[in-house]
Amino acid sequence: MTSPRFSQVTRQRVFRSASLGGLVFAGATFLAMWLYPGGTISEPAAEGYRFGQNFFSDLGRTEDFEGNSNLISMLLFSGGLLTVGCTTAAFFVALPDLFGGSSRFISVLMTGSGLLAGIGFFGIAITPWDLMREAHDFCVNLGFRSLLLACLAAMANIYRTRSFPNGFGHLMVLVSAILLGYILLLQFGPSVSTPRGLMIQVGGQKVVAYVLVGGITALAFGASRVNQQVGHLDQRIGSTEEA
């Protein structure tokens, strides 16, 4: 097994933070939806947030579609995304320590992709799409595509590591499949200019966002459990050597 880059205690803090990051994002976005002034692409005068017609990015607008301030929802949405971006990046940096027998290439790919995903989510948070549409779209593509690579690499490492339950590898298969489907939907799906297309695109975004948050949260919880087992094993080995 290669030497770990972080202590067991540091890894545990990172993994727990990643678990909480997903909960923070979910809570922040639901509250932002509740406080959103209103308006959709097709109905600018609509009241409140419409779950089947408003994108997540509408929450991050500086103003609603009629020019009213959206400051509170924007701060909540951006805060949730910044939290997820930071915790996701840190998670994929610390995770390779648990894959001692894995391929170095796969671990480097996982860490690099995880960092890029975190940067992408961070970028989404600081580029309101009503002010910086091109930069916002670039960050969306960077975040989702990078996270797909990170999840695939994590899946491969889990299946190569006996101490990590294969169930989490199966979870990464599901998350990766849904994420790939959403990337294809973004690329080839119907236009948001039609009511049906808008509903499909919005629905797909909602599904993939919460599946990703749930999947990473579950994987972070699993990593925390494995990390505790590694810590207990290290303590036993240390006690044996002292004896």
TITORPA-468531 format. One line per field, with one value per residue (C-alpha): x, y, z. Coordinates in steps of 0.02 Angstrom, whole numbers, always signed. Layout:
% TITORPA-468531
east	c(X,...);
north	c(Y,...);
up	c(Z,...);
This chain:
% TITORPA-468531
east	c(+0,+66,+97,-58,-50,-164,-185,-333,-407,-391,-472,-615,-648,-647,-766,-887,-882,-924,-1073,-1135,-1101,-1237,-1362,-1316,-1345,-1514,-1572,-1506,-1588,-1756,-1755,-1700,-1846,-1967,-1901,-1882,-1985,-2048,-2037,-1983,-1909,-2081,-2183,-2084,-2231,-2261,-2266,-2146,-2032,-2106,-2018,-2055,-2016,-1875,-1694,-1580,-1483,-1637,-1606,-1434,-1496,-1464,-1640,-1796,-1866,-1957,-1809,-1848,-1706,-1667,-1530,-1585,-1614,-1453,-1352,-1430,-1404,-1227,-1184,-1247,-1150,-991,-1005,-1029,-887,-763,-813,-819,-644,-574,-662,-584,-413,-422,-513,-363,-284,-414,-367,-193,-191,-269,-194,-98,-165,-345,-315,-234,-379,-504,-418,-391,-569,-639,-541,-605,-783,-765,-697,-842,-972,-879,-885,-1072,-1099,-1006,-1069,-1255,-1325,-1422,-1256,-1125,-1215,-1065,-954,-1098,-1129,-943,-938,-1092,-1010,-845,-927,-1037,-914,-771,-881,-927,-742,-716,-863,-804,-628,-698,-803,-649,-549,-689,-700,-510,-508,-565,-591,-718,-890,-937,-1108,-1032,-958,-1133,-1193,-1061,-1118,-1294,-1236,-1121,-1259,-1380,-1245,-1200,-1383,-1398,-1242,-1320,-1483,-1392,-1306,-1445,-1605,-1755,-1746,-1811,-1906,-2053,-2155,-2117,-1932,-1921,-2005,-1889,-1731,-1786,-1841,-1677,-1577,-1674,-1652,-1465,-1430,-1510,-1447,-1270,-1287,-1360,-1230,-1080,-1153,-1175,-1000,-928,-1020,-950,-775,-794,-838,-692,-576,-629,-591,-419,-388,-436,-323,-177,-204,-202,-43,+38,-11,+58,+224,+241,+206);
north	c(+0,+173,+299,+404,+589,+635,+576,+468,+611,+735,+614,+586,+773,+789,+643,+707,+880,+804,+714,+876,+975,+882,+915,+1099,+1111,+1025,+1135,+1295,+1262,+1216,+1375,+1476,+1402,+1454,+1633,+1651,+1802,+1715,+1703,+1573,+1581,+1557,+1651,+1800,+1859,+1690,+1696,+1594,+1452,+1320,+1155,+1093,+1254,+1341,+1287,+1284,+1425,+1536,+1538,+1611,+1757,+1930,+1980,+1885,+1889,+2053,+2146,+2123,+2088,+1904,+1935,+1815,+1666,+1704,+1705,+1543,+1454,+1518,+1474,+1297,+1275,+1348,+1226,+1078,+1137,+1150,+989,+889,+946,+907,+738,+678,+738,+635,+483,+399,+365,+226,+141,+76,-61,+38,+103,+265,+327,+298,+385,+536,+543,+536,+673,+787,+765,+792,+954,+1014,+969,+1070,+1217,+1201,+1207,+1352,+1440,+1410,+1494,+1653,+1674,+1720,+1666,+1828,+1923,+1797,+1669,+1602,+1586,+1506,+1376,+1338,+1305,+1194,+1088,+1082,+1030,+891,+817,+818,+740,+599,+556,+567,+450,+324,+325,+305,+159,+74,+100,+34,-127,-148,-122,-261,-150,-41,-124,-158,-85,+88,+38,-9,+161,+247,+147,+214,+393,+389,+322,+458,+591,+531,+533,+714,+766,+689,+778,+945,+910,+830,+857,+965,+1154,+1250,+1362,+1240,+1198,+1012,+1042,+1158,+1030,+891,+994,+1060,+887,+809,+941,+914,+725,+730,+866,+775,+604,+675,+756,+597,+486,+589,+605,+416,+384,+506,+415,+249,+323,+383,+207,+130,+263,+220,+36,+84,+187,+42,-75,+46,+56,-134,-146,-11,-100,-265,-186,-104,-270);
up	c(+0,-44,+94,+130,+94,+239,+417,+462,+564,+420,+298,+420,+431,+242,+217,+349,+271,+101,+179,+257,+97,+4,+143,+145,-43,-33,+111,+32,-137,-63,+40,-113,-212,-75,-75,-264,-325,-482,-670,-797,-972,-1050,-917,-849,-743,-658,-468,-363,-412,-527,-500,-675,-768,-673,-687,-535,-617,-607,-420,-451,-557,-488,-541,-587,-763,-731,-657,-472,-351,-321,-194,-56,-170,-263,-101,-41,-207,-226,-47,-70,-232,-158,-14,-132,-244,-101,-14,-177,-227,-54,-54,-216,-158,+3,-67,-155,+16,+39,-125,-85,-216,-357,-517,-494,-660,-606,-440,-524,-648,-505,-406,-556,-618,-444,-427,-596,-547,-387,-486,-608,-468,-389,-557,-577,-409,-455,-634,-631,-798,-823,-821,-881,-987,-1083,-929,-834,-970,-979,-791,-803,-938,-844,-681,-748,-871,-745,-612,-732,-751,-563,-529,-660,-587,-411,-471,-544,-384,-274,-374,-359,-169,-55,+96,+4,-13,-194,-161,-174,-342,-399,-337,-442,-595,-569,-538,-690,-802,-748,-765,-940,-987,-930,-1026,-1182,-1142,-1133,-1299,-1400,-1301,-1350,-1349,-1199,-1321,-1317,-1160,-1180,-1208,-1058,-946,-1005,-982,-811,-754,-810,-717,-556,-564,-600,-470,-325,-382,-387,-217,-145,-228,-172,+3,+13,-55,+71,+210,+147,+138,+317,+374,+280,+348,+525,+493,+425,+581,+695,+596,+610,+798,+814,+710,+817,+978,+913,+865,+1036,+1121);
